[in-house]
Structures are given as structure tokens and as C-alpha cells.
Amino acid sequence: MPIELNEVRLGVEFIDETRLARALCFSLSTVRRWRDTWKASGGASGTGPRPYRFGRLIRYRVDEVEAWASQYRGATKTVGV
């Protein structure tokens, strides 16, 4: 019996830039700017969660996005005061 691809689980979930931007309430251009900081450093460090390239596709590991976002949980900034 052949295995269907949708039944195979890698144990790691990835999302694309559009879903990342929507989930974090940032613009797509901001997410792409973060990716450019990783590219400029040769992949050593950057702003935002680490991007992964699969051919022409750019994806982000959900567990790494959650870890990155948890650093800012509870941090607030007062605007206009």
C-alpha cells in the first residue's frame, strides 16, 4: 500500500512569509527586511526569526518563531507620551 504524502510527518512545521507576517501582525515588507539581515550576515545572525530556503521558497520553523516571539512577551512600548 503506497504512503500518501499528506500522511508523512517530519515533526517540524514550517510557515511562509505571508503567514508569518499575519501571525505576528507585521507587514510583509518588514518580514522580508528581517530576512535580508540574515542574508547580509551570511546566515550567522539577523533580525527576526531565522529563514530557511528550499529552492526558491522561503519558510520559517514554527517552533523557532514561537521562541523568538516569546522573548518579547510582556514587553510594552508607550507611543506618543
C-alpha positions as CSV (number, residue, x, y, z in Angstrom):
1,M,0.0,0.0,0.0
2,P,1.6,3.3,-1.0
3,I,2.1,6.1,1.5
4,E,0.4,9.3,0.7
5,L,2.5,12.5,1.2
6,N,-0.1,14.1,3.4
7,E,0.4,11.2,5.9
8,V,4.1,11.7,6.2
9,R,5.1,13.8,9.3
10,L,8.6,15.3,9.6
11,G,8.0,16.5,13.1
12,V,8.8,20.1,12.1
13,E,6.2,22.6,10.9
14,F,7.1,25.5,8.6
15,I,5.2,28.6,7.5
16,D,5.7,31.0,4.7
17,E,6.4,34.8,4.9
18,T,2.8,35.8,4.4
19,R,1.6,33.6,7.3
20,L,4.4,34.8,9.5
21,A,3.6,38.4,8.8
22,R,-0.1,37.9,9.5
23,A,0.6,35.8,12.7
24,L,2.9,38.5,14.2
25,C,0.9,41.5,12.9
26,F,3.8,42.9,10.9
27,S,3.9,43.9,7.3
28,L,5.3,41.5,4.7
29,S,7.9,44.1,3.8
30,T,9.1,44.1,7.5
31,V,9.4,40.3,7.4
32,R,11.4,40.5,4.2
33,R,13.7,43.1,5.7
34,W,14.4,40.7,8.6
35,R,15.3,38.1,6.1
36,D,17.7,40.4,4.3
37,T,19.6,41.0,7.6
38,W,20.1,37.2,7.8
39,K,21.3,37.2,4.2
40,A,23.7,40.1,4.8
41,S,25.3,38.3,7.7
42,G,25.9,35.1,5.7
43,G,23.3,33.3,7.8
44,A,25.2,33.9,11.1
45,S,22.7,36.2,12.7
46,G,19.9,38.5,11.9
47,T,16.8,40.3,13.0
48,G,13.6,38.3,13.4
49,P,13.2,34.5,13.2
50,R,15.7,32.6,11.1
51,P,14.5,31.9,7.5
52,Y,15.1,28.6,5.6
53,R,15.4,28.4,1.9
54,F,14.1,25.4,0.0
55,G,14.9,26.2,-3.6
56,R,13.0,29.4,-4.3
57,L,10.8,29.0,-1.3
58,I,11.4,30.8,2.0
59,R,10.0,29.2,5.1
60,Y,10.2,29.7,8.9
61,R,10.1,27.0,11.6
62,V,7.1,27.5,13.8
63,D,9.0,26.4,16.9
64,E,11.7,29.0,16.3
65,V,9.2,31.7,15.5
66,E,7.4,31.0,18.8
67,A,10.8,31.0,20.7
68,W,11.7,34.3,19.1
69,A,8.3,35.9,19.8
70,S,8.4,34.7,23.4
71,Q,11.4,37.0,24.0
72,Y,9.2,40.0,23.6
73,R,6.2,38.7,25.5
74,G,5.2,41.3,28.1
75,A,7.4,43.9,26.6
76,T,5.5,47.1,26.0
77,K,6.3,50.5,24.5
78,T,4.3,53.6,25.2
79,V,3.8,55.6,22.0
80,G,3.1,59.3,21.9
81,V,3.9,60.1,25.5
